[in-house]
Structure formats: structure tokens, C-alpha cells
Amino acid sequence: MTQHSYGIDCQCGQTIPVAASMAGSSVICTCGNSTKVPRLSELRKMVGQGAYESGIIDIINRMIDTGELPYGRECVLSGFPTNDLHPVRVECEKKWTTGAGKGRGLFVIFTVLFMPFWIIWALIGKALLDDPRRELGRDTAIEVPLRVHSDFREKLRGMTNQRALQKLLRTVPIYSKLLDEYPHAKIAT
């Protein structure tokens, strides 16, 4: 079944394919029986998903909670078998601000330097100051477990090259999906 397709069992033993949009309704099986489609949260649970997962971060958190992560049995640096784990912080998104104050310091400097042109500068300054301040994006981060043998932890902690860190995280399939969704993520060990 696809990501958005589920199946419910009819009394006759057949499986009826249903879409997420059909949750809470009834469907008619080819045998003629009417079968109630469970709520979406129940459909999701039936196929091993979290009831309310809305994105890759929710999926990773569920996998951590259910013990599906950490992935594999080998250290991502050495390839040696290990049960040792090291937390890695992935800052997916960072909130940023636009608007009021942008260019304010430059405005003050030019106003003082070019006093005769104060009327022009005042008009430009008003435009800068009238620009409403807006916060865009959101702070989104997740801490993920990575298998790293204790003998190699210091090496991992010393790594700062983001490409190298992304390459390590991409050895875990679900972390690769996380980096695909957030290609500008910053990784900290």
C-alpha cells in the first residue's frame, strides 16, 4: 500500500483499499457489505504509523520511542560492531526576522554625515522605520541517536565539516530523508 492508501477488512475476508480522505465514512465491498472506515489516526496505527505524524521529525521521534532507532549495529565511523550511541543535534530551521530596524544604523550615520540632505534622509528613514517587523520561519531542531563506538566519539566531536557530518547521517535511511527535507540543516555533535 502507498503512503496515503490503507486497507480495512470486510466481514467476507476481503481487504478493501481506502484513502485517508475516506476516514470516518463507510465503504461498500465488492461482496455488497457496508464497512465503516476507522478514523485517520486508527488507519495510521494499523499500518505502523504514529496516529498524528505530520512530518519526518514526527516519524523519527516515533521511531526513537518504539526502539526502531538507532539504526544498524555498526559504528558509522569505524564499521566496528557497537551498542554505543552518541546524540547528534540537527538544527533543521531557524527563525529569522525582517522589517523594522533593517538599515537603521546606516540611516543614522548618513544623516549625521550629510546634514544638508536631512529632508531626503528623513523620508528614507521613515520608509525604513515603517517597515513592519516580522518573524519568519520557526526554530526546528531534533536530537538523533547515532551509533558511534566509544573509541571514536572524540573524532566525531571534532568534526565540524557539515558535508562530512551530513554524509555520516545519510548512512541512516530516515536521517537521509530528514536531510532531503531540510537540505540547509546545521549538524552539531
Residue pairs with C-beta under 8 A, 6 or more apart in sequence:
1 7
1 17
1 47
4 19
4 20
5 17
5 18
5 19
6 17
6 18
6 19
6 20
6 43
6 44
6 46
6 47
7 15
7 16
7 17
7 18
8 15
8 16
8 18
8 27
8 35
8 37
8 38
8 43
8 46
9 15
9 16
9 35
10 16
10 29
10 31
10 33
10 35
11 33
11 35
12 29
12 31
12 33
14 29
14 30
14 31
16 27
16 29
16 35
18 27
18 37
18 43
20 40
20 43
22 37
23 37
23 38
23 39
23 40
23 42
23 43
24 37
24 38
24 39
24 40
25 36
25 37
26 34
26 35
26 36
26 37
27 34
27 35
27 37
28 34
28 35
29 35
37 43
38 46
41 51
41 52
42 51
44 50
44 51
44 52
44 53
45 51
49 59
49 62
50 58
50 59
50 62
52 58
53 59
53 62
55 181
56 174
56 177
56 178
56 181
57 92
57 140
57 142
57 178
59 174
60 69
60 142
60 144
60 174
60 175
60 178
61 142
62 68
63 69
63 174
64 144
64 145
69 144
69 145
69 172
69 174
70 85
70 145
70 146
70 147
70 172
71 147
71 171
71 172
71 173
71 174
71 175
72 147
72 171
72 172
73 81
73 82
73 147
74 80
74 81
74 82
74 147
75 81
75 82
75 84
75 147
75 148
75 149
75 152
76 146
76 147
76 148
76 168
76 171
76 172
77 148
77 149
77 152
77 155
77 156
77 168
78 149
78 151
78 152
80 149
82 147
82 148
82 149
82 150
83 147
84 147
84 148
84 149
84 150
84 153
85 145
85 146
85 147
85 148
86 145
86 146
86 147
86 148
86 153
86 156
86 189
87 143
87 144
87 145
87 146
88 143
88 144
88 145
88 146
88 165
88 169
88 187
88 188
88 189
89 141
89 142
89 143
89 187
89 188
89 189
90 141
90 142
90 143
90 144
90 169
90 175
90 178
90 179
90 182
90 185
90 186
90 187
91 140
91 141
91 185
91 186
91 187
91 188
92 140
92 141
92 142
92 178
92 181
92 182
92 185
93 137
93 138
93 139
93 140
93 182
93 185
94 137
94 139
94 186
95 135
95 136
95 137
95 138
95 139
96 135
96 136
96 137
97 133
97 134
97 135
97 136
98 133
98 134
98 136
99 131
99 132
99 133
99 134
100 128
100 129
100 130
100 131
100 132
100 133
101 133
102 128
102 131
103 128
104 125
104 128
104 129
107 121
107 124
107 125
107 128
110 121
111 118
111 121
111 122
111 125
114 121
140 182
142 178
144 169
144 172
144 175
144 178
146 156
146 168
146 169
146 172
148 156
156 168
156 189
157 189
159 165
159 168
159 189
162 186
162 187
165 187
165 189
166 179
166 185
166 187
169 175
169 176
169 178
169 179
169 187
170 176
170 179
178 185
179 185
